[in-house]
Amino acid sequence: MEKYLNNDEIQKLNELIDYIKSSNDYKECIRLKSEMKEDQELLLLIEKVKKCQQDYVRSGYSNLKKEVLDENMRLLENNKTYVLYSFYLDRVNENINVIKEELNNYFFDITNILE
């Protein structure tokens, strides 16, 4: 594949990545993820929710499977660490999306010469 970015451009992209990684939201997300890895009960519940989601889809969206999934989701959503992790992960993803949108707008503006 042809290389399109020069070293200066790669450096600028790395600065954007560093900006995200240096944010308190990102740091908190990483800390909480590490904390979650130590909580075996939480990890088992997350795996159970994933399995319930698969079972629900495979069942053709059975009401019974949905009830089981909902109950496990309620348990997961009552876990403070998981809720905080989800909150900070959403904030990090919002930051990434803002940067992505700015890049998309920039590319559109410079390539849309017919307007």
C-alpha positions, 0 to 999 in steps of 0.5 A: 500500500502506498504511504500517504502521510509524511512524518509531520502529518503522522506527528500531528495525528500522534498529537491528537492521539496524545490529546485523547490519552492525556484526558482525564476521561481516558485515564479514568476509563483505563483505571476503571477497566483495570479495576474491572479486570480484577472483579471476577464476579463482574467479568462473569456477569459481563460474559453472561450478558453477552451470552444472553444477547446472543441467545436472544438474537438466535431465538428470533427475539423471544420474549422469554430470552428478552426477560432473561437478558433484561434481568442480567442487564439490570444487574450489570447496570447496578454495578458502580464500576461498570456504570462509571466505566461506560460513562467515561468510555462514552465520553472518550468515544465522543471526543474521538467522534468530534475529531473524526467529524472535524477531519471528515469536514476538512477533507470534504471542504478541500476535496469538494471543489465543485461547490 
